[in-house]
Amino acid sequence: MKRLRYSVAMSLDGFIAGPKGEYDWIVMDPDFDWKALYGQFDTLVMGRGTYDTMRERGMSPKGMGMKALVVSTTLRPEAHPEVTIVGRNVAEAIAELKTGPGKDIWLMGGGVLFRSLLDAGSVDAIELAVVPVLLGSGVPLVPEGRRCKLKLTESKARPSGIAMLKYDVH
C-alpha cells in the first residue's frame, strides 16, 4: 500500500517557515539529489498556501512529474483543472489515494494540514531536513494536537550541516 510521507525542511528550533512565511533560510544543498527524491512519489498533497507558493515560484506538480491534491475550501475546482481540489473528507480522500496503484504520496508543507492528517491517522512517515539555523519564531512544524509516537528509521548528516531524519509513525 502507498504511504503518506510528510517531507519538509525545518529550522533547528522547530519552524518550517519564518514569521511571515519566508523560507529564504533553507539551504540548498548542492549535493542533494532532487531527482531521486521526486522519483519516490507520484502524488503531492498540499494545502492552499503551499499550492499558492508553488505557483508563485513558477512551479507545478505536473512539472515535477506528479499529480496533486490541494486541500482548500475556497479554491474552485474549475479554475484549477491541473489539480484535484478537496474541501472536506480529506482523510477519506487520502485513504482512497493510498489504495490505488503507484508510488508513495508526498505531504508537502503546511503544518496545520500535517497536524489534521496526523491526528486522523493518515500520516505514515515524517522526513525532516533539519537546517542549521535558529529562526526564533515562525510557523511551527506541527501545531498543538494529540501525542504521537515515532520510530527513527534513518538519520544522516549532510556536508552542508543539514541533518536528515526519517521516522515512521506508530
mmCIF file of the C-alpha atoms, coordinates in Angstrom:
data_MODEL
# 
_entry.id   MODEL 
# 
loop_
_atom_site.group_PDB 
_atom_site.id 
_atom_site.type_symbol 
_atom_site.label_atom_id 
_atom_site.label_alt_id 
_atom_site.label_comp_id 
_atom_site.label_asym_id 
_atom_site.label_entity_id 
_atom_site.label_seq_id 
_atom_site.pdbx_PDB_ins_code 
_atom_site.Cartn_x 
_atom_site.Cartn_y 
_atom_site.Cartn_z 
_atom_site.occupancy 
_atom_site.B_iso_or_equiv 
_atom_site.pdbx_formal_charge 
_atom_site.auth_seq_id 
_atom_site.auth_comp_id 
_atom_site.auth_asym_id 
_atom_site.auth_atom_id 
_atom_site.pdbx_PDB_model_num 
ATOM 1   C CA . MET A 1 1   ? 0.000   0.000  0.000   1.00 0.00 ? 1   MET A CA 1 
ATOM 2   C CA . LYS A 1 2   ? 1.167   3.544  -0.731  1.00 0.00 ? 2   LYS A CA 1 
ATOM 3   C CA . ARG A 1 3   ? 2.345   5.632  2.203   1.00 0.00 ? 3   ARG A CA 1 
ATOM 4   C CA . LEU A 1 4   ? 1.694   9.293  3.022   1.00 0.00 ? 4   LEU A CA 1 
ATOM 5   C CA . ARG A 1 5   ? 5.082   10.802 3.901   1.00 0.00 ? 5   ARG A CA 1 
ATOM 6   C CA . TYR A 1 6   ? 5.450   14.304 5.335   1.00 0.00 ? 6   TYR A CA 1 
ATOM 7   C CA . SER A 1 7   ? 8.729   15.540 3.890   1.00 0.00 ? 7   SER A CA 1 
ATOM 8   C CA . VAL A 1 8   ? 9.724   19.046 4.960   1.00 0.00 ? 8   VAL A CA 1 
ATOM 9   C CA . ALA A 1 9   ? 12.616  21.337 5.893   1.00 0.00 ? 9   ALA A CA 1 
ATOM 10  C CA . MET A 1 10  ? 12.689  22.590 9.487   1.00 0.00 ? 10  MET A CA 1 
ATOM 11  C CA . SER A 1 11  ? 14.889  25.017 11.411  1.00 0.00 ? 11  SER A CA 1 
ATOM 12  C CA . LEU A 1 12  ? 16.730  23.630 14.428  1.00 0.00 ? 12  LEU A CA 1 
ATOM 13  C CA . ASP A 1 13  ? 14.204  25.403 16.678  1.00 0.00 ? 13  ASP A CA 1 
ATOM 14  C CA . GLY A 1 14  ? 11.240  23.689 15.036  1.00 0.00 ? 14  GLY A CA 1 
ATOM 15  C CA . PHE A 1 15  ? 9.883   26.070 12.388  1.00 0.00 ? 15  PHE A CA 1 
ATOM 16  C CA . ILE A 1 16  ? 9.002   25.260 8.767   1.00 0.00 ? 16  ILE A CA 1 
ATOM 17  C CA . ALA A 1 17  ? 8.755   28.933 7.758   1.00 0.00 ? 17  ALA A CA 1 
ATOM 18  C CA . GLY A 1 18  ? 9.635   32.285 9.238   1.00 0.00 ? 18  GLY A CA 1 
ATOM 19  C CA . PRO A 1 19  ? 7.113   34.613 10.931  1.00 0.00 ? 19  PRO A CA 1 
ATOM 20  C CA . LYS A 1 20  ? 5.947   35.978 7.564   1.00 0.00 ? 20  LYS A CA 1 
ATOM 21  C CA . GLY A 1 21  ? 6.054   32.602 5.807   1.00 0.00 ? 21  GLY A CA 1 
ATOM 22  C CA . GLU A 1 22  ? 9.567   33.159 4.468   1.00 0.00 ? 22  GLU A CA 1 
ATOM 23  C CA . TYR A 1 23  ? 11.755  30.219 3.576   1.00 0.00 ? 23  TYR A CA 1 
ATOM 24  C CA . ASP A 1 24  ? 14.929  32.028 2.486   1.00 0.00 ? 24  ASP A CA 1 
ATOM 25  C CA . TRP A 1 25  ? 16.778  30.322 5.361   1.00 0.00 ? 25  TRP A CA 1 
ATOM 26  C CA . ILE A 1 26  ? 16.522  26.904 3.724   1.00 0.00 ? 26  ILE A CA 1 
ATOM 27  C CA . VAL A 1 27  ? 19.991  25.995 2.485   1.00 0.00 ? 27  VAL A CA 1 
ATOM 28  C CA . MET A 1 28  ? 20.054  24.409 -0.951  1.00 0.00 ? 28  MET A CA 1 
ATOM 29  C CA . ASP A 1 29  ? 22.454  21.515 -0.561  1.00 0.00 ? 29  ASP A CA 1 
ATOM 30  C CA . PRO A 1 30  ? 24.342  21.263 -3.893  1.00 0.00 ? 30  PRO A CA 1 
ATOM 31  C CA . ASP A 1 31  ? 24.867  17.525 -3.445  1.00 0.00 ? 31  ASP A CA 1 
ATOM 32  C CA . PHE A 1 32  ? 21.226  16.701 -2.730  1.00 0.00 ? 32  PHE A CA 1 
ATOM 33  C CA . ASP A 1 33  ? 19.628  14.502 -5.403  1.00 0.00 ? 33  ASP A CA 1 
ATOM 34  C CA . TRP A 1 34  ? 16.238  16.149 -6.020  1.00 0.00 ? 34  TRP A CA 1 
ATOM 35  C CA . LYS A 1 35  ? 15.514  13.851 -8.957  1.00 0.00 ? 35  LYS A CA 1 
ATOM 36  C CA . ALA A 1 36  ? 15.872  10.810 -6.690  1.00 0.00 ? 36  ALA A CA 1 
ATOM 37  C CA . LEU A 1 37  ? 13.528  12.387 -4.115  1.00 0.00 ? 37  LEU A CA 1 
ATOM 38  C CA . TYR A 1 38  ? 10.899  13.250 -6.728  1.00 0.00 ? 38  TYR A CA 1 
ATOM 39  C CA . GLY A 1 39  ? 11.208  9.737  -8.151  1.00 0.00 ? 39  GLY A CA 1 
ATOM 40  C CA . GLN A 1 40  ? 9.852   8.257  -4.901  1.00 0.00 ? 40  GLN A CA 1 
ATOM 41  C CA . PHE A 1 41  ? 6.471   9.960  -5.319  1.00 0.00 ? 41  PHE A CA 1 
ATOM 42  C CA . ASP A 1 42  ? 3.767   10.302 -7.949  1.00 0.00 ? 42  ASP A CA 1 
ATOM 43  C CA . THR A 1 43  ? 1.302   12.404 -5.947  1.00 0.00 ? 43  THR A CA 1 
ATOM 44  C CA . LEU A 1 44  ? 1.569   15.601 -3.894  1.00 0.00 ? 44  LEU A CA 1 
ATOM 45  C CA . VAL A 1 45  ? -0.834  16.585 -1.119  1.00 0.00 ? 45  VAL A CA 1 
ATOM 46  C CA . MET A 1 46  ? -0.682  20.212 -0.030  1.00 0.00 ? 46  MET A CA 1 
ATOM 47  C CA . GLY A 1 47  ? -2.707  22.996 1.466   1.00 0.00 ? 47  GLY A CA 1 
ATOM 48  C CA . ARG A 1 48  ? -3.693  26.108 -0.411  1.00 0.00 ? 48  ARG A CA 1 
ATOM 49  C CA . GLY A 1 49  ? -0.797  28.180 0.969   1.00 0.00 ? 49  GLY A CA 1 
ATOM 50  C CA . THR A 1 50  ? 1.803   25.717 -0.303  1.00 0.00 ? 50  THR A CA 1 
ATOM 51  C CA . TYR A 1 51  ? -0.001  25.468 -3.641  1.00 0.00 ? 51  TYR A CA 1 
ATOM 52  C CA . ASP A 1 52  ? -0.068  29.277 -3.985  1.00 0.00 ? 52  ASP A CA 1 
ATOM 53  C CA . THR A 1 53  ? 3.662   29.486 -3.142  1.00 0.00 ? 53  THR A CA 1 
ATOM 54  C CA . MET A 1 54  ? 4.438   26.782 -5.691  1.00 0.00 ? 54  MET A CA 1 
ATOM 55  C CA . ARG A 1 55  ? 2.522   28.671 -8.397  1.00 0.00 ? 55  ARG A CA 1 
ATOM 56  C CA . GLU A 1 56  ? 4.174   31.996 -7.451  1.00 0.00 ? 56  GLU A CA 1 
ATOM 57  C CA . ARG A 1 57  ? 7.579   30.353 -7.981  1.00 0.00 ? 57  ARG A CA 1 
ATOM 58  C CA . GLY A 1 58  ? 6.527   29.145 -11.440 1.00 0.00 ? 58  GLY A CA 1 
ATOM 59  C CA . MET A 1 59  ? 6.397   25.515 -10.332 1.00 0.00 ? 59  MET A CA 1 
ATOM 60  C CA . SER A 1 60  ? 3.665   22.966 -10.888 1.00 0.00 ? 60  SER A CA 1 
ATOM 61  C CA . PRO A 1 61  ? 3.000   19.392 -9.786  1.00 0.00 ? 61  PRO A CA 1 
ATOM 62  C CA . LYS A 1 62  ? 2.916   18.372 -13.446 1.00 0.00 ? 62  LYS A CA 1 
ATOM 63  C CA . GLY A 1 63  ? 6.356   19.955 -13.930 1.00 0.00 ? 63  GLY A CA 1 
ATOM 64  C CA . MET A 1 64  ? 7.574   17.753 -11.077 1.00 0.00 ? 64  MET A CA 1 
ATOM 65  C CA . GLY A 1 65  ? 6.083   14.694 -12.799 1.00 0.00 ? 65  GLY A CA 1 
ATOM 66  C CA . MET A 1 66  ? 3.291   14.342 -10.251 1.00 0.00 ? 66  MET A CA 1 
ATOM 67  C CA . LYS A 1 67  ? -0.415  14.778 -9.809  1.00 0.00 ? 67  LYS A CA 1 
ATOM 68  C CA . ALA A 1 68  ? -1.670  16.828 -6.866  1.00 0.00 ? 68  ALA A CA 1 
ATOM 69  C CA . LEU A 1 69  ? -4.439  17.008 -4.336  1.00 0.00 ? 69  LEU A CA 1 
ATOM 70  C CA . VAL A 1 70  ? -4.875  20.517 -2.895  1.00 0.00 ? 70  VAL A CA 1 
ATOM 71  C CA . VAL A 1 71  ? -6.822  20.898 0.342   1.00 0.00 ? 71  VAL A CA 1 
ATOM 72  C CA . SER A 1 72  ? -8.876  24.087 0.176   1.00 0.00 ? 72  SER A CA 1 
ATOM 73  C CA . THR A 1 73  ? -12.397 25.208 0.979   1.00 0.00 ? 73  THR A CA 1 
ATOM 74  C CA . THR A 1 74  ? -12.066 28.360 -1.147  1.00 0.00 ? 74  THR A CA 1 
ATOM 75  C CA . LEU A 1 75  ? -10.454 27.304 -4.447  1.00 0.00 ? 75  LEU A CA 1 
ATOM 76  C CA . ARG A 1 76  ? -12.896 26.456 -7.217  1.00 0.00 ? 76  ARG A CA 1 
ATOM 77  C CA . PRO A 1 77  ? -12.021 23.168 -8.973  1.00 0.00 ? 77  PRO A CA 1 
ATOM 78  C CA . GLU A 1 78  ? -12.980 24.511 -12.404 1.00 0.00 ? 78  GLU A CA 1 
ATOM 79  C CA . ALA A 1 79  ? -10.406 27.320 -12.008 1.00 0.00 ? 79  ALA A CA 1 
ATOM 80  C CA . HIS A 1 80  ? -7.620  24.789 -11.234 1.00 0.00 ? 80  HIS A CA 1 
ATOM 81  C CA . PRO A 1 81  ? -8.096  21.807 -13.559 1.00 0.00 ? 81  PRO A CA 1 
ATOM 82  C CA . GLU A 1 82  ? -4.432  20.781 -13.201 1.00 0.00 ? 82  GLU A CA 1 
ATOM 83  C CA . VAL A 1 83  ? -5.020  19.628 -9.595  1.00 0.00 ? 83  VAL A CA 1 
ATOM 84  C CA . THR A 1 84  ? -7.718  17.898 -7.567  1.00 0.00 ? 84  THR A CA 1 
ATOM 85  C CA . ILE A 1 85  ? -9.287  20.233 -5.012  1.00 0.00 ? 85  ILE A CA 1 
ATOM 86  C CA . VAL A 1 86  ? -10.625 18.623 -1.821  1.00 0.00 ? 86  VAL A CA 1 
ATOM 87  C CA . GLY A 1 87  ? -12.512 20.763 0.692   1.00 0.00 ? 87  GLY A CA 1 
ATOM 88  C CA . ARG A 1 88  ? -13.857 18.151 3.087   1.00 0.00 ? 88  ARG A CA 1 
ATOM 89  C CA . ASN A 1 89  ? -13.387 14.479 3.978   1.00 0.00 ? 89  ASN A CA 1 
ATOM 90  C CA . VAL A 1 90  ? -9.659  14.899 3.406   1.00 0.00 ? 90  VAL A CA 1 
ATOM 91  C CA . ALA A 1 91  ? -8.643  11.799 5.395   1.00 0.00 ? 91  ALA A CA 1 
ATOM 92  C CA . GLU A 1 92  ? -11.043 9.712  3.302   1.00 0.00 ? 92  GLU A CA 1 
ATOM 93  C CA . ALA A 1 93  ? -9.565  11.147 0.082   1.00 0.00 ? 93  ALA A CA 1 
ATOM 94  C CA . ILE A 1 94  ? -6.064  10.249 1.328   1.00 0.00 ? 94  ILE A CA 1 
ATOM 95  C CA . ALA A 1 95  ? -7.190  6.716  2.247   1.00 0.00 ? 95  ALA A CA 1 
ATOM 96  C CA . GLU A 1 96  ? -8.521  6.295  -1.288  1.00 0.00 ? 96  GLU A CA 1 
ATOM 97  C CA . LEU A 1 97  ? -5.254  7.571  -2.794  1.00 0.00 ? 97  LEU A CA 1 
ATOM 98  C CA . LYS A 1 98  ? -3.290  5.061  -0.718  1.00 0.00 ? 98  LYS A CA 1 
ATOM 99  C CA . THR A 1 99  ? -5.196  2.086  -2.124  1.00 0.00 ? 99  THR A CA 1 
ATOM 100 C CA . GLY A 1 100 ? -4.506  2.970  -5.749  1.00 0.00 ? 100 GLY A CA 1 
ATOM 101 C CA . PRO A 1 101 ? -1.505  1.885  -7.781  1.00 0.00 ? 101 PRO A CA 1 
ATOM 102 C CA . GLY A 1 102 ? 1.697   3.880  -7.900  1.00 0.00 ? 102 GLY A CA 1 
ATOM 103 C CA . LYS A 1 103 ? 4.329   5.398  -5.697  1.00 0.00 ? 103 LYS A CA 1 
ATOM 104 C CA . ASP A 1 104 ? 4.155   7.000  -2.261  1.00 0.00 ? 104 ASP A CA 1 
ATOM 105 C CA . ILE A 1 105 ? 2.367   10.298 -1.597  1.00 0.00 ? 105 ILE A CA 1 
ATOM 106 C CA . TRP A 1 106 ? 4.300   13.422 -0.580  1.00 0.00 ? 106 TRP A CA 1 
ATOM 107 C CA . LEU A 1 107 ? 2.580   15.575 2.034   1.00 0.00 ? 107 LEU A CA 1 
ATOM 108 C CA . MET A 1 108 ? 4.282   18.862 1.221   1.00 0.00 ? 108 MET A CA 1 
ATOM 109 C CA . GLY A 1 109 ? 4.416   21.867 3.539   1.00 0.00 ? 109 GLY A CA 1 
ATOM 110 C CA . GLY A 1 110 ? 1.632   23.118 5.745   1.00 0.00 ? 110 GLY A CA 1 
ATOM 111 C CA . GLY A 1 111 ? 1.847   22.374 9.464   1.00 0.00 ? 111 GLY A CA 1 
ATOM 112 C CA . VAL A 1 112 ? -1.917  22.712 10.003  1.00 0.00 ? 112 VAL A CA 1 
ATOM 113 C CA . LEU A 1 113 ? -2.715  20.195 7.257   1.00 0.00 ? 113 LEU A CA 1 
ATOM 114 C CA . PHE A 1 114 ? 0.006   17.890 8.603   1.00 0.00 ? 114 PHE A CA 1 
ATOM 115 C CA . ARG A 1 115 ? -1.494  18.080 12.121  1.00 0.00 ? 115 ARG A CA 1 
ATOM 116 C CA . SER A 1 116 ? -5.018  17.328 10.907  1.00 0.00 ? 116 SER A CA 1 
ATOM 117 C CA . LEU A 1 117 ? -3.847  14.325 8.868   1.00 0.00 ? 117 LEU A CA 1 
ATOM 118 C CA . LEU A 1 118 ? -1.587  13.119 11.692  1.00 0.00 ? 118 LEU A CA 1 
ATOM 119 C CA . ASP A 1 119 ? -4.495  13.278 14.147  1.00 0.00 ? 119 ASP A CA 1 
ATOM 120 C CA . ALA A 1 120 ? -6.665  11.407 11.625  1.00 0.00 ? 120 ALA A CA 1 
ATOM 121 C CA . GLY A 1 121 ? -4.080  8.595  11.447  1.00 0.00 ? 121 GLY A CA 1 
ATOM 122 C CA . SER A 1 122 ? -3.313  9.254  7.772   1.00 0.00 ? 122 SER A CA 1 
ATOM 123 C CA . VAL A 1 123 ? 0.420   10.070 8.023   1.00 0.00 ? 123 VAL A CA 1 
ATOM 124 C CA . ASP A 1 124 ? 2.750   7.068  7.768   1.00 0.00 ? 124 ASP A CA 1 
ATOM 125 C CA . ALA A 1 125 ? 6.168   8.738  7.914   1.00 0.00 ? 125 ALA A CA 1 
ATOM 126 C CA . ILE A 1 126 ? 7.829   12.041 8.776   1.00 0.00 ? 126 ILE A CA 1 
ATOM 127 C CA . GLU A 1 127 ? 11.009  13.036 6.957   1.00 0.00 ? 127 GLU A CA 1 
ATOM 128 C CA . LEU A 1 128 ? 12.801  16.121 8.219   1.00 0.00 ? 128 LEU A CA 1 
ATOM 129 C CA . ALA A 1 129 ? 15.678  18.055 6.756   1.00 0.00 ? 129 ALA A CA 1 
ATOM 130 C CA . VAL A 1 130 ? 16.854  19.932 9.852   1.00 0.00 ? 130 VAL A CA 1 
ATOM 131 C CA . VAL A 1 131 ? 18.567  23.107 8.648   1.00 0.00 ? 131 VAL A CA 1 
ATOM 132 C CA . PRO A 1 132 ? 21.264  24.531 10.957  1.00 0.00 ? 132 PRO A CA 1 
ATOM 133 C CA . VAL A 1 133 ? 19.576  27.857 11.714  1.00 0.00 ? 133 VAL A CA 1 
ATOM 134 C CA . LEU A 1 134 ? 17.602  29.233 14.652  1.00 0.00 ? 134 LEU A CA 1 
ATOM 135 C CA . LEU A 1 135 ? 14.686  31.385 13.475  1.00 0.00 ? 135 LEU A CA 1 
ATOM 136 C CA . GLY A 1 136 ? 13.388  32.376 16.912  1.00 0.00 ? 136 GLY A CA 1 
ATOM 137 C CA . SER A 1 137 ? 9.771   32.398 15.705  1.00 0.00 ? 137 SER A CA 1 
ATOM 138 C CA . GLY A 1 138 ? 7.676   31.385 12.742  1.00 0.00 ? 138 GLY A CA 1 
ATOM 139 C CA . VAL A 1 139 ? 5.373   28.639 11.535  1.00 0.00 ? 139 VAL A CA 1 
ATOM 140 C CA . PRO A 1 140 ? 5.859   25.580 13.763  1.00 0.00 ? 140 PRO A CA 1 
ATOM 141 C CA . LEU A 1 141 ? 6.467   22.109 12.340  1.00 0.00 ? 141 LEU A CA 1 
ATOM 142 C CA . VAL A 1 142 ? 3.247   20.990 13.947  1.00 0.00 ? 142 VAL A CA 1 
ATOM 143 C CA . PRO A 1 143 ? 0.525   22.889 15.847  1.00 0.00 ? 143 PRO A CA 1 
ATOM 144 C CA . GLU A 1 144 ? -0.883  21.577 19.109  1.00 0.00 ? 144 GLU A CA 1 
ATOM 145 C CA . GLY A 1 145 ? -2.636  18.235 18.984  1.00 0.00 ? 145 GLY A CA 1 
ATOM 146 C CA . ARG A 1 146 ? -2.531  14.733 20.307  1.00 0.00 ? 146 ARG A CA 1 
ATOM 147 C CA . ARG A 1 147 ? 0.664   12.918 21.256  1.00 0.00 ? 147 ARG A CA 1 
ATOM 148 C CA . CYS A 1 148 ? 2.160   10.709 18.563  1.00 0.00 ? 148 CYS A CA 1 
ATOM 149 C CA . LYS A 1 149 ? 4.914   8.113  18.948  1.00 0.00 ? 149 LYS A CA 1 
ATOM 150 C CA . LEU A 1 150 ? 7.567   7.874  16.257  1.00 0.00 ? 150 LEU A CA 1 
ATOM 151 C CA . LYS A 1 151 ? 10.267  5.353  15.403  1.00 0.00 ? 151 LYS A CA 1 
ATOM 152 C CA . LEU A 1 152 ? 13.550  6.617  13.949  1.00 0.00 ? 152 LEU A CA 1 
ATOM 153 C CA . THR A 1 153 ? 14.289  4.700  10.743  1.00 0.00 ? 153 THR A CA 1 
ATOM 154 C CA . GLU A 1 154 ? 17.189  6.735  9.339   1.00 0.00 ? 154 GLU A CA 1 
ATOM 155 C CA . SER A 1 155 ? 19.491  9.613  10.264  1.00 0.00 ? 155 SER A CA 1 
ATOM 156 C CA . LYS A 1 156 ? 22.175  11.155 8.135   1.00 0.00 ? 156 LYS A CA 1 
ATOM 157 C CA . ALA A 1 157 ? 24.343  14.266 8.446   1.00 0.00 ? 157 ALA A CA 1 
ATOM 158 C CA . ARG A 1 158 ? 24.993  16.029 5.148   1.00 0.00 ? 158 ARG A CA 1 
ATOM 159 C CA . PRO A 1 159 ? 28.197  18.013 4.403   1.00 0.00 ? 159 PRO A CA 1 
ATOM 160 C CA . SER A 1 160 ? 26.075  21.207 4.350   1.00 0.00 ? 160 SER A CA 1 
ATOM 161 C CA . GLY A 1 161 ? 25.249  20.692 8.043   1.00 0.00 ? 161 GLY A CA 1 
ATOM 162 C CA . ILE A 1 162 ? 21.691  19.584 7.341   1.00 0.00 ? 162 ILE A CA 1 
ATOM 163 C CA . ALA A 1 163 ? 20.561  16.586 9.400   1.00 0.00 ? 163 ALA A CA 1 
ATOM 164 C CA . MET A 1 164 ? 18.213  14.251 7.547   1.00 0.00 ? 164 MET A CA 1 
ATOM 165 C CA . LEU A 1 165 ? 15.857  12.389 9.898   1.00 0.00 ? 165 LEU A CA 1 
ATOM 166 C CA . LYS A 1 166 ? 13.223  9.819  8.949   1.00 0.00 ? 166 LYS A CA 1 
ATOM 167 C CA . TYR A 1 167 ? 10.575  8.470  11.294  1.00 0.00 ? 167 TYR A CA 1 
ATOM 168 C CA . ASP A 1 168 ? 7.714   6.002  10.979  1.00 0.00 ? 168 ASP A CA 1 
ATOM 169 C CA . VAL A 1 169 ? 4.503   6.999  12.735  1.00 0.00 ? 169 VAL A CA 1 
ATOM 170 C CA . HIS A 1 170 ? 3.196   4.479  15.293  1.00 0.00 ? 170 HIS A CA 1 
# 
